[in-house]
Amino acid sequence: MMPKYEVIIYWSEQDNAFIAEVPELPGCMADGKTYQDVIKNTEIIIDEWIETAKELGREIPQPKGRLMYA
């Protein structure tokens, strides 16, 4: 089952790609040439982030849902 972390997606002119950030998982980011690509890549990178955290014995944050900032 896919964890339900908040994902922020935006277009980057500099990278000419969509960028996705997962604020609750520090450093967890993905990109993609299309919106569908960035969603798919984000699902992969979240799984990889969690697996790496487990291997290193680090705490895995529980998803909090929508974060309020800005």
C-alpha positions in Angstrom: 0.0 0.0 0.0 1.3 3.5 -0.9 2.0 5.8 2.0 -0.1 8.9 1.8 2.5 11.7 2.0 1.8 15.2 0.8 3.4 15.8 -2.6 4.0 19.3 -4.0 4.4 19.4 -7.8 5.5 22.4 -9.9 6.9 23.1 -13.3 10.6 24.1 -13.5 11.5 26.2 -16.5 15.2 25.8 -15.6 14.9 22.0 -15.7 12.2 21.9 -18.4 10.4 19.3 -16.3 7.8 18.8 -13.5 9.4 18.6 -10.0 7.8 16.9 -7.1 8.8 17.4 -3.5 7.7 15.3 -0.5 8.1 17.7 2.4 7.8 15.1 5.2 10.7 13.0 3.8 13.8 15.2 3.8 15.5 15.3 0.4 12.8 13.2 -1.3 12.3 14.7 -4.7 11.5 13.4 -8.2 11.1 14.9 -11.7 9.4 14.0 -15.0 8.8 15.4 -18.4 5.1 15.0 -18.0 2.7 15.2 -15.1 2.1 11.4 -15.3 5.9 10.8 -15.3 6.5 12.9 -12.2 3.7 11.1 -10.3 5.1 7.6 -11.3 8.7 8.7 -10.4 7.5 10.1 -7.1 5.9 6.8 -6.1 9.2 5.0 -6.9 11.3 7.5 -5.0 9.1 7.4 -1.9 9.5 3.6 -1.8 13.2 4.0 -2.2 13.4 6.7 0.5 11.5 4.5 3.0 13.6 1.4 2.1 16.9 3.3 2.6 15.7 4.7 5.9 14.9 1.2 7.1 18.3 -0.1 6.1 20.0 2.8 8.0 17.8 2.3 11.0 16.3 5.8 10.7 12.9 6.9 11.8 10.2 6.9 9.0 7.8 9.8 9.6 4.1 8.9 9.6 2.1 10.7 6.9 0.3 13.8 8.4 -1.8 14.6 5.4 -2.0 18.1 4.2 0.6 20.4 5.7 -0.1 24.0 6.3 2.5 26.5 5.3 3.0 29.6 3.1 
